Amino acid sequence: MSTAIVGIGRTAYSRDSGRTTRAMAVEACRDAIEDAGLSPAEIDGICTYMVNDSAQPMDVGWALGIDELAWANAMYGGGNLVADQIATAAAVIEAGMCRTVLVYRSLNGRSGHRFGHVAAPMRVADHEQFDTVSGYLVPPQWFAMWARRHQHEYGSTCEDLGHIAITQRKHAGPNEHALRREPLTMDDYLASRWINEPFRVLDCTSEVDGAVAILLAGADVAADTRQHPVWLVGSANSQSGAGWTQWDDPTEMYARTVGPKIWQRTGLRPADMDVACMYDCFTYTVMATMEGYGFCEKGGVGEYFASGRATYGGDVVVNPHGGLLSEGYIHGLNHHYEAALQLRHAAGVRQVVDAQLALVTAGGGPYGGANIYSREKP
């Protein structure tokens, strides 16, 4: 592929931004444009993905001072669509429809609409009414059910999930942008309150307000931008209509098909990755997808993290920024920011030594995808 990340931008992450989602989206996009050394007049495509609160691409473009966009798109969905949005933006560039595309996500995920927060009578429409009878309404319930099945089949434990949370918190410690930086021990983890068994609160993502923007460009533009370009090597996606209750094996996620696809398409393998930004709305998402992408065997993720294979000096550094669990939940686009920062060799004290390749995953359960980035042009 001949598309690269040439600019990255973000706002501060907070629990109460006091701002509109459009204002935050514009700030992140302006930062990404400035980071690339370009001007708003050189941007001709903008896209986003959204559930709950967000801002429309045309409105963001107008606020940036862009009179006309060749392509503006908003997809309905959450973290399952991050990889797909990057891949779609790259396809638009490679098709010659645009020279540059901003991909952004902006949300007041803590002070605005929160999953599981009910402020009015609930009305469940369409097929979701059948899941509601069983009591499944919000993501922690679905993922917890799947995690429990994994424990039954493979003997994974709460401590295995805890090792994931602890490793990522350690990575977040030196990250000044992370919401949760305080040290975390296994005793701390096990003492934290239950959400949906086997999940404790520390198994769950950190809801935040904020925005992230990624600026993609073709090779002609990338040759003359301010930062070292980070090249998109390949993408793969899988979105299943089976949904949460009809999926055939809750011990596996979408990665069981996306993993083989992306390795085949790129000619790479897990052992080639220096950085793995694994979508971590819950610790179990990391567990199931680490297995699905082939980093370790079924039931082996707890030991993989406990033995240091998922951190600096190990096999691969997983979520060096702290991930969604500790840095903050910007629906996964902050994973792409971190991958670009690492492959630029600009992550400061968190830098993975001589990082050349990064896997970034998106989504959980039946829905998701992955992108692979390279420091050098493929």
SULPE-V654958 format. One record per pair of residues at least 24 apart in sequence whose C-alpha atoms are under 8 Angstrom apart, sorted by the first residue. I is the first residue (numbers start at 0). J is the second residue. D is the distance in whole Angstrom. If there is no record, write none. Layout:
i: {I	I}
j: {J	J}
d: {D	D}
//
This chain:
i: {0	0	0	0	0	1	1	1	1	1	1	1	2	2	2	2	2	2	2	2	2	3	3	3	3	3	3	3	3	3	4	4	4	4	4	4	4	4	4	5	5	5	5	5	5	5	5	5	5	5	5	5	6	6	6	6	6	6	6	6	6	6	7	7	7	7	7	7	7	7	7	7	8	8	8	8	8	8	9	9	9	9	10	10	10	11	11	11	12	12	12	12	12	12	12	12	13	13	13	13	14	14	14	14	14	15	15	15	15	15	16	16	16	16	19	20	20	20	20	20	20	20	20	21	21	21	21	21	21	23	23	23	24	24	24	24	24	24	24	24	25	25	25	27	27	27	27	28	28	28	28	28	28	29	31	31	31	32	34	34	35	35	35	35	36	36	36	37	39	39	39	40	40	41	42	42	42	42	42	43	43	43	43	43	43	43	43	44	44	44	44	44	44	44	44	44	45	45	45	45	45	45	45	46	46	46	46	46	46	46	46	46	46	47	47	47	47	47	47	47	48	48	48	48	48	48	48	48	48	48	49	49	49	49	49	49	50	50	50	51	52	52	52	52	53	53	53	53	54	69	69	70	70	77	77	78	78	78	78	78	78	79	79	79	79	79	79	80	80	80	80	81	81	81	81	81	81	82	82	82	82	82	82	82	82	82	82	83	83	83	83	86	86	88	89	89	92	92	93	98	98	98	99	99	99	99	99	100	100	100	101	101	101	101	102	102	102	102	103	103	103	103	103	104	104	104	104	104	104	105	105	105	105	105	106	106	106	106	107	107	107	108	108	108	108	108	108	109	109	109	110	110	113	114	130	139	139	139	139	139	140	141	142	142	142	142	143	143	143	143	144	145	145	146	146	146	146	147	147	148	148	149	149	152	153	153	154	155	155	155	156	157	157	158	158	158	159	159	159	159	160	160	160	160	160	161	161	161	161	161	162	162	162	163	163	163	163	164	164	164	164	166	166	166	167	167	167	167	167	167	167	167	168	168	168	169	170	170	170	170	170	171	171	171	171	171	171	172	173	173	174	174	174	174	176	177	177	177	177	177	178	178	178	178	179	179	180	201	202	202	202	202	203	203	203	203	204	204	204	204	204	204	204	204	205	205	205	205	205	205	206	206	207	207	207	208	209	210	211	211	211	211	212	212	213	213	226	227	228	228	229	229	229	229	229	229	229	229	230	230	230	230	230	230	231	231	231	231	232	232	232	232	232	232	233	233	233	233	233	233	234	234	234	234	234	235	235	235	235	235	236	236	236	237	237	237	237	238	238	238	239	239	240	241	242	243	243	246	249	250	251	251	251	251	252	252	252	252	252	252	252	253	253	253	253	253	253	253	253	254	254	254	254	254	255	255	255	256	257	257	257	257	258	258	258	259	261	261	269	269	270	270	270	271	272	272	272	272	272	273	273	273	273	273	273	273	273	274	274	274	274	274	274	274	274	274	274	274	274	275	275	275	275	275	275	275	275	276	276	276	276	276	276	276	276	276	276	276	276	277	277	277	277	277	277	277	277	278	278	278	278	278	278	278	278	278	279	279	279	280	280	280	281	282	284	284	311	316	319	319	320	331	334	335	338	339	342	342	343}
j: {230	231	232	233	377	93	217	218	230	231	376	377	89	92	93	215	216	217	218	230	231	215	216	217	218	221	228	229	230	231	213	214	215	216	228	229	230	231	339	34	35	213	214	215	216	221	224	225	226	227	228	229	30	31	32	33	34	35	213	214	215	226	31	32	34	35	211	212	213	214	336	339	32	34	211	212	213	336	209	210	211	212	209	210	211	176	209	210	176	177	178	207	208	209	210	327	178	207	208	209	109	110	206	207	208	107	109	110	207	208	107	110	208	209	107	52	53	54	105	106	107	209	210	53	54	55	58	59	105	105	209	210	54	59	103	104	105	210	211	212	59	62	63	103	210	211	212	101	103	211	212	213	214	63	212	213	214	214	225	226	214	224	225	226	224	225	226	224	63	64	65	64	65	99	68	98	99	100	101	67	68	69	70	97	98	99	100	68	69	70	71	97	98	99	100	101	70	71	72	100	101	102	103	70	71	72	73	84	88	100	101	102	103	72	73	74	84	102	103	104	73	74	75	76	77	80	81	84	103	104	73	74	75	76	77	104	75	76	77	112	106	107	111	112	104	105	106	107	105	96	97	96	97	330	362	330	331	361	362	363	367	361	362	363	366	367	368	361	362	367	368	330	331	332	361	362	368	234	235	236	359	360	361	367	368	369	370	234	235	236	368	234	370	215	215	216	216	217	217	216	217	220	214	215	216	217	220	214	215	216	212	213	214	215	212	213	214	215	210	211	212	213	332	210	211	212	329	330	332	208	209	210	211	329	208	209	210	329	207	208	209	206	207	208	209	328	329	206	207	208	207	208	206	138	244	194	195	198	203	281	195	243	281	283	284	364	195	196	197	198	249	249	250	197	249	250	283	196	197	249	250	249	250	250	297	298	298	298	299	301	301	197	198	185	189	301	300	301	302	305	202	282	283	286	301	185	188	189	202	282	301	304	305	282	285	301	304	201	202	282	324	304	309	310	317	318	319	320	321	322	324	325	321	324	325	321	318	319	320	321	349	319	320	321	322	325	326	321	348	349	320	321	326	349	326	320	321	325	326	327	205	325	326	327	325	326	325	324	281	282	283	324	280	281	282	324	279	280	281	323	324	325	327	328	323	324	325	326	327	328	327	328	327	328	329	329	329	329	329	332	333	336	332	336	335	336	343	343	343	374	339	342	343	372	373	374	375	376	372	373	374	375	376	377	370	371	372	373	265	370	371	372	373	377	261	264	265	370	371	372	261	368	369	370	371	260	261	368	369	370	367	368	369	365	366	367	368	365	366	367	365	366	365	365	365	364	365	365	364	287	287	288	291	364	287	288	291	363	364	365	366	288	291	363	364	365	366	367	368	288	291	292	367	368	288	291	292	291	292	367	368	369	291	292	293	292	369	370	293	294	294	314	315	356	315	355	356	357	358	314	315	316	351	354	355	356	357	315	316	317	318	319	338	341	351	354	356	357	358	315	316	317	318	357	358	359	360	317	318	319	322	334	335	337	338	357	358	359	360	317	318	322	334	358	359	360	361	322	323	331	334	359	360	361	362	363	322	323	324	323	324	328	324	324	363	364	351	351	349	351	349	361	359	359	372	372	373	374	374}
d: {8	6	6	7	7	7	6	6	7	7	8	8	6	7	7	7	6	5	6	6	6	6	6	6	7	7	6	5	4	6	7	6	5	7	6	5	6	8	7	8	5	8	6	6	7	6	7	8	6	7	5	7	8	5	6	8	5	4	6	5	7	7	4	8	6	8	8	6	5	6	6	8	8	7	6	5	7	8	8	6	4	6	6	6	7	7	6	8	7	8	7	6	6	5	8	7	7	5	5	7	5	6	7	5	6	8	7	5	8	6	7	7	6	7	8	7	5	6	5	6	7	8	8	7	5	8	8	6	7	6	6	6	7	7	7	7	5	6	7	7	6	7	6	8	6	5	5	7	7	8	5	8	8	7	6	6	6	7	7	7	8	5	5	6	6	5	8	7	7	7	6	8	6	7	8	7	5	7	8	7	5	5	7	6	7	6	6	6	6	5	6	6	8	6	4	6	7	5	7	5	5	6	8	8	6	5	6	8	8	7	6	5	7	7	5	6	7	6	5	6	5	5	6	6	7	7	8	7	8	7	7	6	5	5	6	7	6	6	6	6	6	7	7	7	7	6	5	8	7	7	6	7	7	6	8	5	6	6	5	8	8	5	4	7	5	4	7	7	7	7	7	8	7	6	6	8	8	7	8	7	8	7	6	7	5	5	6	8	8	7	7	6	8	7	7	8	7	6	7	6	6	7	7	6	4	7	8	6	5	6	7	6	5	6	6	5	6	8	7	6	4	6	8	6	6	7	7	7	7	8	6	4	7	7	6	6	6	7	7	4	6	6	5	5	8	8	8	5	5	6	8	7	8	8	7	8	6	8	8	8	6	7	8	7	8	7	6	6	6	6	8	5	6	7	8	7	6	8	7	6	6	7	5	8	7	5	7	6	8	7	8	7	8	7	8	7	7	4	7	8	7	6	7	7	7	6	6	8	7	8	6	6	6	6	8	7	6	7	7	7	7	7	8	7	8	6	7	8	5	7	7	7	6	8	6	7	7	5	6	5	8	7	5	4	8	6	6	8	7	7	6	8	8	7	7	7	7	6	4	7	8	6	5	6	5	6	7	8	5	5	8	7	6	5	7	6	7	5	6	5	4	7	7	6	6	5	6	7	5	6	6	5	6	6	7	8	7	7	7	6	6	8	8	8	8	7	8	6	8	7	6	7	7	6	6	5	7	8	5	5	6	7	6	7	7	6	5	6	7	7	5	5	6	6	7	7	6	6	6	7	6	7	6	4	7	6	6	5	6	7	6	4	7	8	6	6	6	6	4	6	5	6	8	7	6	7	7	7	8	7	6	8	7	8	6	7	7	6	5	6	8	8	8	7	6	5	6	6	8	6	5	6	7	7	8	5	7	8	8	8	6	7	6	4	7	7	7	8	6	6	8	7	8	7	6	8	5	6	7	8	5	6	7	6	7	6	6	6	5	6	7	8	7	8	7	7	7	5	6	7	6	5	6	6	5	6	8	6	5	8	7	6	8	8	7	7	6	5	6	7	6	8	8	8	6	5	7	8	7	6	8	8	5	5	6	8	7	6	6	6	7	7	7	8	6	8	7	7	7	8	8	6	7	7	8	8	7	5	7}
//
